[in-house]
Amino acid sequence: MNARRTAFFFLDVTLGMAPSVTDFVRFWQGRQGAVTDNRGDPRLLTRAEAEECREELLEAGRVWAAGRGVSAAWADSVLPELLRRHRLAGDELVLVSTSFAPCVRPVAELLGMPRVLCVEPALPDGRPTLDRAPRSRALAQAVVETMILLGSEAARCFGYADHADGLDMLAVVGNPRPVGVDPVLLRTARERGWLPVSVRRRLGPVGEPDPGLGDLGPRPGPGPGSF
């Protein structure tokens, strides 16, 4: 019996998540009145305040995302054929991002991806932090740990990335799919023989073939699993 297959989507550029941390910080500060201490720095929260703030941050993220046009209609226009084909194959779908959790989770919810790998609101000093996760290697490690957790065989799993930060992530799955126009990503893909996928923001109706998606089968060479 084949192990469960998982598809990982690191598409911050395609989904408009690349500048989201800075935008969200501005939104959050405006929502909170930009409370500062006597040095003009953001006021540190007590641990009790910070624990309460975690849910408040996530709710603020939903409001912020809606204000940027993230809606059900938007979700229906983003990657519908690609997601549909993986769902029909029974694959687990995981959204991967270097953005902040409150920015990512509303997008994941609308795309129907309950599993998210991203920067969580950490509370090391009694306050939420907005530090970005370490880049490429950290993403790859998180993906490896998730495959183990889900019982997925790496050789059968898919990875989609539209930025060079996703190179290490693509290297740990059996079916790496570079997306978009990032020159470093595409150059490495050519060198390694990875199959690129061209994804438009708006595709045809679900079920209508789209030649830009390319082949979703396994990469050339030995290796199990295919559509």
HUTA-V550198 format. One record per residue. RES is the residue in one letter. NEAR is the number of other C-alpha atoms within 10 Angstrom. Layout:
BEGIN
RES	NEAR
RES	NEAR
END
This chain:
BEGIN
M	3
N	9
A	13
R	16
R	22
T	25
A	24
F	26
F	23
F	27
L	22
D	20
V	16
T	18
L	16
G	11
M	18
A	16
P	11
S	19
V	20
T	13
D	13
F	21
V	13
R	13
F	17
W	17
Q	13
G	11
R	11
Q	9
G	9
A	14
V	13
T	12
D	9
N	7
R	7
G	9
D	10
P	12
R	13
L	15
L	15
T	12
R	15
A	10
E	13
A	20
E	17
E	11
C	18
R	18
E	13
E	13
L	19
L	20
E	16
A	19
G	23
R	20
V	16
W	20
A	20
A	14
G	10
R	10
G	11
V	18
S	16
A	13
A	10
W	14
A	20
D	16
S	16
V	18
L	20
P	18
E	21
L	16
L	19
R	13
R	15
H	18
R	13
L	9
A	12
G	12
D	17
E	19
L	22
V	21
L	23
V	26
S	27
T	27
S	24
F	25
A	20
P	27
C	26
V	28
R	23
P	21
V	23
A	18
E	15
L	16
L	20
G	14
M	16
P	13
R	16
V	19
L	21
C	22
V	21
E	21
P	21
A	15
L	16
P	9
D	12
G	15
R	20
P	20
T	14
L	18
D	14
R	14
A	15
P	11
R	16
S	17
R	14
A	16
L	24
A	20
Q	14
A	14
V	25
V	17
E	12
T	17
M	21
I	11
L	9
L	13
G	13
S	20
E	19
A	20
A	17
R	21
C	26
F	26
G	25
Y	24
A	28
D	25
H	23
A	19
D	21
G	27
L	25
D	17
M	27
L	27
A	14
V	18
V	24
G	20
N	27
P	29
R	25
P	28
V	25
G	18
V	13
D	14
P	11
V	12
L	20
L	21
R	13
T	14
A	19
R	12
E	8
R	11
G	13
W	19
L	21
P	24
V	21
S	15
V	20
R	16
R	12
R	13
L	19
G	13
P	12
V	16
G	10
E	9
P	11
D	16
P	10
G	12
L	17
G	13
D	13
L	17
G	13
P	22
R	19
P	10
G	7
P	9
G	12
P	15
G	17
S	13
F	10
END
